[in-house]
Structure formats: C-alpha cells, structure tokens
Amino acid sequence: MYFLNDITFLLIIPAVLLALYAQFKVKSTFNQYAQVKAQRGYTGGQLAKYILDDLRMSDIKIVPTSGSLTDNYDPRTKTLNLSQDVYSSQSVAALGVTAHEIGHAVQDAKAYLPLKLRNSFVPAANLGSTLAFPLFFIGIIAGLPQLMDIGIVFFALAVAFSIITLPVELNASSRALKILANGRYLTETELPMAKKVLSAAALTYVAATAMAILNLVRLLILRGSRD
C-alpha cells in the first residue's frame, strides 16, 4: 500500500509534540493560577461588566456557557461567552481570560483589520479543513492529480486562516493586559500571573499554525511525487 511507504508524516511530528506541550502548558498554567484569588474580588462575569461599562461597550451581552476554557467573543451577536470556570471564578486566571475575550470585543469595535480578515476567512477555512484531505487522498487513490491540486488549494485556505489568527490572538492578549493594568483590575503582583496564562494560551495557536503549515508542505511533497 502507498500509505504504508509514506514517510512524509515525519514532517509533522515536531508540530504534534509542540501541540501536546501547548495543551499541557495551557491547562497546567490555567489550573495553577485558577487557585490564586485576585485581591479585588471580582468574578469573571463581574469584571466583564465593569470593563465593558468603562469602555462604553455595555451593549455587549455577557453569557455564561458550558464547557471548560470555551470562552469566546462572537462578533455576529456581540456576545461575550464565558465558561463557568471563568464566569463565576475570582481567580487571576479567570480574569486574564475574561480580559482577553474583551480584547477581541475591542478589536471588533475598532474594526481591527486582522480580525475582519480572519472573520471573512471563516467559511472558506471551514470548507477547506473539511474537504482538503478527502479530496487530496481520493486524488491519490484514483490517480487524479487535478483532484489533489483542489485539495491543496482548499487546505491552503485553512492554513491562511491559521496564520491570520496568530496576530489577532496576540493583539487581544496585549490589549487585555493593558486594560487590566490601566483599570487596576489586577495588582502589580497579579499582572505577571495573568500574562503567563495568556502566553500559554497563545502557544496553542502557534502550535496549530505550525501544524497547518507542515501539513501543507507534506501535501505539496506528496503531490510532487506523483508527477
């Protein structure tokens, strides 16, 4: 079988290891600082309301949601979705995550170009990540290089989305730390803790981007071997 002789999977091993480390790092860092109660005593939900009111963005809805670390900002509905671990917690970790998602809301309000670009890529990225590999490997099996090329184009869209996501997430974390510092929502001792939580979360996006890029390289090598 062709796939048994495919050694290109070795390319993605470093990215897989980085992704595993990133997942471990974000969970362990969040859990560590989830045990540290912030001195101001705000919960994630309360902090979100105070910050949004201060920023005159009180039209954004704050909604508790299920799951762990499922926090997100939805620009379509202007909704800040906070997981229960964050919404009801008074920990430094929870407040850091809350501020990060508010950072996305600020990006949306200011029409931050990378965010607008990422949002416009969502449909294409979803389609690409779903169809790319099936089309590519059907092309290999059926001996249809054109189908392989279509698969590569689809996957390239998903890779582009992943690359665009990086500056969006890093910028949201930068905004979050400034908001927390300027509003004195966290003390000078607590701010470095929140930064560690956000840095660990950013590593997951770095790992995802590395995985996407190396997978694209893998597809290109496989495609070249069929010529």
Secondary structure in CASP SS format (residue, H / E / C, confidence):
PFRMAT SS
TARGET T0000
AUTHOR 0000-0000-0000
METHOD secondary structure of the structure
MODEL  1
M C 1.00
Y H 1.00
F H 1.00
L H 1.00
N H 1.00
D C 1.00
I C 1.00
T H 1.00
F H 1.00
L H 1.00
L H 1.00
I H 1.00
I H 1.00
P H 1.00
A H 1.00
V H 1.00
L H 1.00
L H 1.00
A H 1.00
L H 1.00
Y H 1.00
A H 1.00
Q H 1.00
F H 1.00
K H 1.00
V H 1.00
K H 1.00
S H 1.00
T H 1.00
F H 1.00
N H 1.00
Q H 1.00
Y H 1.00
A C 1.00
Q C 1.00
V C 1.00
K E 1.00
A C 1.00
Q C 1.00
R C 1.00
G C 1.00
Y C 1.00
T C 1.00
G H 1.00
G H 1.00
Q H 1.00
L H 1.00
A H 1.00
K H 1.00
Y H 1.00
I H 1.00
L H 1.00
D H 1.00
D H 1.00
L C 1.00
R C 1.00
M C 1.00
S C 1.00
D C 1.00
I C 1.00
K E 1.00
I E 1.00
V E 1.00
P E 1.00
T E 1.00
S C 1.00
G C 1.00
S C 1.00
L C 1.00
T C 1.00
D C 1.00
N E 1.00
Y E 1.00
D E 1.00
P C 1.00
R C 1.00
T C 1.00
K C 1.00
T E 1.00
L E 1.00
N E 1.00
L E 1.00
S E 1.00
Q H 1.00
D H 1.00
V H 1.00
Y H 1.00
S C 1.00
S C 1.00
Q C 1.00
S E 1.00
V H 1.00
A H 1.00
A H 1.00
L H 1.00
G H 1.00
V H 1.00
T H 1.00
A H 1.00
H H 1.00
E H 1.00
I H 1.00
G H 1.00
H H 1.00
A H 1.00
V H 1.00
Q H 1.00
D H 1.00
A H 1.00
K C 1.00
A C 1.00
Y C 1.00
L H 1.00
P H 1.00
L H 1.00
K H 1.00
L H 1.00
R H 1.00
N H 1.00
S H 1.00
F H 1.00
V H 1.00
P H 1.00
A H 1.00
A H 1.00
N H 1.00
L H 1.00
G H 1.00
S H 1.00
T H 1.00
L H 1.00
A H 1.00
F H 1.00
P H 1.00
L H 1.00
F H 1.00
F H 1.00
I H 1.00
G H 1.00
I H 1.00
I H 1.00
A H 1.00
G C 1.00
L C 1.00
P H 1.00
Q H 1.00
L H 1.00
M H 1.00
D H 1.00
I H 1.00
G H 1.00
I H 1.00
V H 1.00
F H 1.00
F H 1.00
A H 1.00
L H 1.00
A H 1.00
V H 1.00
A H 1.00
F H 1.00
S H 1.00
I H 1.00
I H 1.00
T H 1.00
L H 1.00
P H 1.00
V H 1.00
E H 1.00
L H 1.00
N H 1.00
A H 1.00
S H 1.00
S H 1.00
R H 1.00
A H 1.00
L H 1.00
K H 1.00
I H 1.00
L H 1.00
A H 1.00
N H 1.00
G C 1.00
R C 1.00
Y C 1.00
L C 1.00
T C 1.00
E C 1.00
T C 1.00
E C 1.00
L H 1.00
P H 1.00
M H 1.00
A H 1.00
K H 1.00
K H 1.00
V H 1.00
L H 1.00
S H 1.00
A H 1.00
A H 1.00
A H 1.00
L H 1.00
T H 1.00
Y H 1.00
V H 1.00
A H 1.00
A H 1.00
T H 1.00
A H 1.00
M H 1.00
A H 1.00
I H 1.00
L H 1.00
N H 1.00
L H 1.00
V H 1.00
R H 1.00
L H 1.00
L H 1.00
I H 1.00
L H 1.00
R H 1.00
G H 1.00
S H 1.00
R C 1.00
D C 1.00
END
